[in-house]
Amino acid sequence: MTRVAVIGGGRIGEALIAGLLESGRAAKDLVVVETHADRAELIGDRFGVRVTDSIADAIVGADVLVIAVKPGDVDTVLTQVGKAELDADRDQILVSLAAGVPTARLENKLPAGFPVVRVMPNTPMLVGQGMSVLAPGRYARPEQLTQVTELLAAVGKVATVTEAQMDAVTAVSGSGPAYFFLVVEAMVDAGVGLGLTRDVATELVVQTMLGSAALLESSGQTAAELRAAVTSPAGTTAAAVRELERGGVRSAFLEALHAAKQRSAEQGANDGAGGSAS
């Protein structure tokens, strides 16, 4: 059974821990590194896993080392990992969930040839519906990539791209939840403006989004086909869509994602300062 060391017990780290335990992919072979005592106690009590404040201690016997800290803390973690006695008898791999940190930067802080995988997760992994996108480093082998894919499948879906595509991934799925939350916020406000209570408007909008996503996933049809199916000629939906198009909704999303991609690239190149999908 794969033994996993999760370095960082914050929200993303906790989501991964919960998913691994629920899926049985880690079971008792899981250790968490958390330096904040109150958070460490919470993680230990909630999940019944071993928690330590020592990266060197956690690495012993671990097959997969997961970095789940803020981008600004990655260099400190990598330095400690590099100084630890890595297990030469194990086929270890490092997986980074820190947004905006390129694989080359990860590799340069580790012993020569150490395999790494960069992951761009998103916040729906907190409810087991995340989209995790992997970019393997130079030394990660196919079987190791499969191993990481299987682990992350515990908290949602997984895809693999090249390093060069990770800024685009950040713009689409990494930052993507915020776009949908903004749409929900705008529709709820509009519903209130039409005379609905905020609670009712929120329920209508959230369930409509959930149902639409489920329909899109299961129907085998494209978004354009499903939109056309509910847009009757000269009907209410046609009137609404016309106003959205007049407001430039498509061009606004195009510009927004381009801006997010550019910002991701800038942060990743900022002397190792890292980036964030926030």
FIBA-738131 format. One line per field, with one value per residue (C-alpha): residue in one letter; residue number from 1; x, y, z. Coordinates in pm, 1 decimal, m for minus. Example, Ala and Ser with C-alpha at 12.3 -4.5 7.8 and 13.67 -1.06 7.14 Angstrom:
2
code	c(A,S) .
pos	c(1,2) .
x	c(1230.0,1367.0) .
y	c(m450.0,m106.0) .
z	c(780.0,714.0) .
END
This chain:
278
code	c(M,T,R,V,A,V,I,G,G,G,R,I,G,E,A,L,I,A,G,L,L,E,S,G,R,A,A,K,D,L,V,V,V,E,T,H,A,D,R,A,E,L,I,G,D,R,F,G,V,R,V,T,D,S,I,A,D,A,I,V,G,A,D,V,L,V,I,A,V,K,P,G,D,V,D,T,V,L,T,Q,V,G,K,A,E,L,D,A,D,R,D,Q,I,L,V,S,L,A,A,G,V,P,T,A,R,L,E,N,K,L,P,A,G,F,P,V,V,R,V,M,P,N,T,P,M,L,V,G,Q,G,M,S,V,L,A,P,G,R,Y,A,R,P,E,Q,L,T,Q,V,T,E,L,L,A,A,V,G,K,V,A,T,V,T,E,A,Q,M,D,A,V,T,A,V,S,G,S,G,P,A,Y,F,F,L,V,V,E,A,M,V,D,A,G,V,G,L,G,L,T,R,D,V,A,T,E,L,V,V,Q,T,M,L,G,S,A,A,L,L,E,S,S,G,Q,T,A,A,E,L,R,A,A,V,T,S,P,A,G,T,T,A,A,A,V,R,E,L,E,R,G,G,V,R,S,A,F,L,E,A,L,H,A,A,K,Q,R,S,A,E,Q,G,A,N,D,G,A,G,G,S,A,S) .
pos	c(1,2,3,4,5,6,7,8,9,10,11,12,13,14,15,16,17,18,19,20,21,22,23,24,25,26,27,28,29,30,31,32,33,34,35,36,37,38,39,40,41,42,43,44,45,46,47,48,49,50,51,52,53,54,55,56,57,58,59,60,61,62,63,64,65,66,67,68,69,70,71,72,73,74,75,76,77,78,79,80,81,82,83,84,85,86,87,88,89,90,91,92,93,94,95,96,97,98,99,100,101,102,103,104,105,106,107,108,109,110,111,112,113,114,115,116,117,118,119,120,121,122,123,124,125,126,127,128,129,130,131,132,133,134,135,136,137,138,139,140,141,142,143,144,145,146,147,148,149,150,151,152,153,154,155,156,157,158,159,160,161,162,163,164,165,166,167,168,169,170,171,172,173,174,175,176,177,178,179,180,181,182,183,184,185,186,187,188,189,190,191,192,193,194,195,196,197,198,199,200,201,202,203,204,205,206,207,208,209,210,211,212,213,214,215,216,217,218,219,220,221,222,223,224,225,226,227,228,229,230,231,232,233,234,235,236,237,238,239,240,241,242,243,244,245,246,247,248,249,250,251,252,253,254,255,256,257,258,259,260,261,262,263,264,265,266,267,268,269,270,271,272,273,274,275,276,277,278) .
x	c(0.0,131.0,241.2,171.8,323.7,112.7,315.0,57.7,m269.2,m460.9,m786.3,m638.8,m424.6,m723.3,m937.1,m677.0,m642.8,m1019.3,m1043.8,m757.5,m896.9,m1249.4,m1131.6,m902.2,m605.9,m398.8,m569.7,m323.6,m21.7,m66.3,129.6,67.5,314.2,154.9,350.8,54.5,m34.3,m408.8,m439.9,m226.9,m452.0,m764.7,m627.9,m517.7,m850.0,m1065.2,m891.1,m703.8,m376.9,m26.1,65.0,416.7,584.3,894.6,928.6,1232.6,1026.3,736.0,955.3,1084.2,911.5,692.4,643.1,467.2,559.1,277.3,344.8,16.3,139.0,106.5,333.3,540.0,627.2,739.0,1107.9,1131.5,966.1,1186.8,1498.4,1394.0,1307.0,1644.8,1826.2,1630.9,1752.8,1545.6,1476.5,1698.8,1515.9,1183.7,1072.8,982.3,816.5,729.6,389.6,335.6,m13.6,128.6,m6.5,235.2,550.6,712.0,849.6,1200.4,1202.8,1095.1,1361.0,1638.5,1577.0,1593.6,1867.3,1958.4,1710.8,1442.9,1102.2,837.9,484.3,325.2,m49.0,m299.2,m597.0,m909.1,m1128.8,m1412.3,m1175.0,m1298.3,m1623.8,m1468.0,m1543.2,m1209.0,m1030.5,m663.2,m431.4,m85.1,234.7,515.7,872.6,1168.5,1232.8,877.7,815.9,482.4,410.8,469.7,233.8,m26.4,30.0,m26.6,m332.1,m489.3,m426.5,m576.8,m879.3,m989.8,m1090.9,m1225.1,m1118.0,m760.6,m604.6,m245.7,m93.0,253.1,426.9,377.8,m1.4,m19.7,m77.4,m378.1,m498.4,m468.9,m683.0,m951.5,m992.4,m765.6,m938.8,m1255.8,m1467.2,m1452.8,m1608.0,m1903.0,m1944.9,m1954.4,m2224.0,m2425.9,m2385.1,m2501.9,m2803.2,m2908.9,m2891.1,m3093.5,m3351.5,m3386.4,m3431.4,m3716.6,m3896.1,m3772.6,m3635.8,m3260.4,m3303.6,m3537.5,m3323.8,m3013.7,m3183.1,m3307.0,m2970.9,m2756.3,m2978.5,m3001.1,m2620.8,m2586.0,m2848.4,m2707.4,m2357.6,m2491.1,m2690.6,m2389.4,m2173.9,m2421.9,m2604.6,m2319.7,m2420.1,m2215.2,m2297.1,m2402.1,m2643.7,m2800.2,m2835.4,m3008.1,m3247.6,m3386.1,m3381.4,m3716.5,m3746.5,m3856.3,m3892.0,m3779.2,m3442.9,m3371.4,m3441.4,m3207.3,m2927.2,m2953.3,m2890.5,m2596.5,m2440.3,m2506.1,m2326.7,m2021.1,m2025.7,m1811.2,m1546.4,m1546.4,m1465.7,m1201.7,m1030.0,m1066.7,m899.6,m622.7,m559.9,m552.4,m310.6,m80.0,m86.0,m6.7,294.7,415.1,385.9,563.0,855.0,879.7,1213.2,1061.8,789.9,530.1,173.0,m177.1,m505.6,m674.4) .
y	c(0.0,345.2,550.6,922.2,1213.5,1528.7,1838.4,2099.4,2048.8,2346.6,2330.7,2170.1,1930.4,1834.3,1777.0,1539.8,1357.5,1311.2,1186.9,940.8,794.1,768.7,597.8,357.3,465.3,557.6,393.1,387.4,463.0,838.0,1097.1,1471.2,1751.1,2048.0,2299.9,2483.2,2294.5,2364.2,2264.4,1953.3,1847.4,1901.4,1692.8,1413.5,1398.6,1430.0,1169.6,948.6,986.5,1047.4,1416.0,1551.0,1889.1,1736.5,1695.9,1473.4,1244.1,1228.5,1142.4,821.2,531.4,754.4,676.2,1001.6,1339.7,1590.1,1960.9,2128.0,2462.9,2820.0,2906.0,3139.2,2852.7,2608.8,2700.9,2647.1,2306.7,2204.8,2303.5,2082.0,1795.4,1829.6,1814.2,1510.4,1156.6,1045.3,673.6,525.3,192.5,349.9,485.8,826.1,1109.6,1465.3,1609.4,1984.4,2131.9,2484.0,2705.2,2875.4,2686.5,2536.4,2183.9,2313.3,2515.5,2209.3,1992.6,2246.1,2236.1,1856.7,1597.5,1546.5,1326.9,1334.1,1291.4,1559.8,1624.1,1967.2,1976.6,2256.6,2167.0,2371.3,2430.6,2187.7,1913.9,2018.6,1838.9,1558.7,1726.8,1882.0,1913.0,1828.7,1881.9,1723.2,1830.9,1575.0,1688.1,1559.2,1257.6,1141.3,802.3,693.8,449.0,724.5,955.4,677.3,643.7,1017.0,1015.3,735.5,919.6,1247.5,1067.7,1038.6,1407.6,1448.6,1417.6,1424.0,1531.1,1556.4,1837.4,1969.6,2225.2,2486.7,2451.5,2498.6,2875.3,2814.0,2543.2,2788.7,3037.4,2782.4,2540.0,2677.7,3014.5,2879.9,2832.0,3207.4,3275.2,3049.4,3198.9,3543.2,3428.7,3285.0,3608.3,3815.5,3591.8,3590.2,3968.9,3986.3,3748.2,3968.9,4264.5,4075.6,4038.7,3703.1,3666.8,3613.9,3263.5,3157.7,3319.5,3145.6,2805.9,2849.8,2957.2,2701.4,2407.0,2527.3,2537.4,2192.6,2041.2,2204.6,2075.3,1723.9,1736.1,1858.0,1579.0,1297.8,1395.1,1354.3,1686.8,2003.8,2317.5,2485.4,2200.9,2205.2,2582.7,2563.4,2300.3,2540.8,2848.8,2864.5,3111.1,3452.1,3302.6,3419.3,3241.9,3388.9,3735.4,3681.4,3529.8,3820.3,4064.8,3861.3,3858.4,4230.4,4279.1,4103.2,3799.2,3588.6,3854.9,3928.8,3564.7,3556.3,3863.0,3739.3,3405.2,3570.4,3802.1,3509.9,3315.3,3615.3,3675.9,3309.9,3331.4,3650.0,3499.9,3179.0,3379.3,3617.0,3497.2,3193.3,3388.6,3148.8,3216.1,3150.8,3077.4,3315.2) .
z	c(0.0,m90.5,206.1,172.9,363.9,335.7,421.3,521.6,706.1,567.7,372.6,60.2,261.1,474.7,165.0,23.7,355.7,382.8,24.7,61.2,381.8,246.6,m70.4,113.9,m97.9,206.7,504.3,796.4,577.5,601.6,796.8,808.7,876.0,1053.0,1259.4,1413.4,1730.5,1727.2,1363.1,1421.1,1707.8,1496.8,1206.5,1438.6,1622.1,1311.5,1098.6,1342.5,1150.8,1274.2,1279.4,1323.2,1302.0,1141.5,766.7,815.3,1038.6,793.8,496.2,653.5,477.6,258.7,m109.4,m205.2,m54.4,m105.6,m60.2,33.8,163.6,36.9,m257.9,m43.5,191.3,m78.4,m77.4,297.8,264.3,m28.2,163.5,452.3,218.8,47.8,381.1,503.1,456.8,159.3,146.2,m122.8,m92.1,m187.1,m522.4,m378.8,m568.2,m469.3,m560.0,m530.0,m495.9,m465.3,m743.0,m977.4,m876.0,m1190.1,m1190.7,m1269.4,m950.0,m753.6,m915.2,m856.7,m480.5,m459.6,m510.1,m875.7,m1061.0,m790.6,m961.9,m913.3,m1035.0,m1030.8,m966.9,m1019.3,m797.0,m736.1,m434.4,m522.0,m406.2,m60.5,m145.9,m351.1,m683.8,m764.2,m1095.3,m1048.7,m1344.4,m1347.1,m1518.1,m1474.9,m1424.0,m1623.5,m1402.0,m1326.0,m1486.2,m1636.8,m1354.6,m1099.5,m1285.1,m1273.1,m900.3,m843.9,m1070.2,m867.9,m542.7,m660.8,m806.7,m443.0,m450.7,m803.6,m1163.9,m1290.7,m1620.4,m1742.9,m1949.8,m2028.0,m1808.9,m2082.9,m2049.6,m1672.8,m1685.2,m1910.2,m1670.7,m1383.3,m1576.1,m1664.7,m1374.1,m1101.8,m1092.1,m1254.5,m939.7,m875.6,m1217.1,m1142.4,m796.0,m956.6,m1200.9,m910.7,m716.3,m1012.5,m1083.7,m718.4,m706.5,m1027.1,m879.9,m573.8,m806.9,m971.6,m637.5,m502.9,m152.4,m136.5,6.9,m272.0,m542.3,m404.3,m399.9,m755.9,m891.1,m707.1,m799.0,m1158.0,m1176.9,m1017.7,m1245.5,m1556.3,m1480.8,m1420.3,m1744.4,m1939.3,m1798.1,m1857.0,m2176.3,m2422.4,m2578.0,m2599.9,m2403.3,m2728.9,m2810.1,m2464.8,m2473.2,m2810.5,m2675.4,m2414.9,m2636.3,m2813.9,m3102.7,m2971.8,m2622.7,m2279.8,m2296.0,m2638.3,m2503.8,m2208.6,m2415.8,m2660.9,m2376.4,m2245.9,m2593.0,m2627.2,m2296.4,m2435.7,m2208.2,m2443.8,m2494.6,m2119.9,m2041.1,m2313.6,m2173.4,m1815.3,m1884.8,m2083.3,m1787.2,m1543.9,m1764.3,m1794.5,m1420.9,m1354.0,m1585.3,m1413.9,m1068.0,m1166.9,m1306.8,m1012.1,m869.5,m707.5,m528.8,m660.5,m758.5,m647.4,m811.6,m570.5) .
END
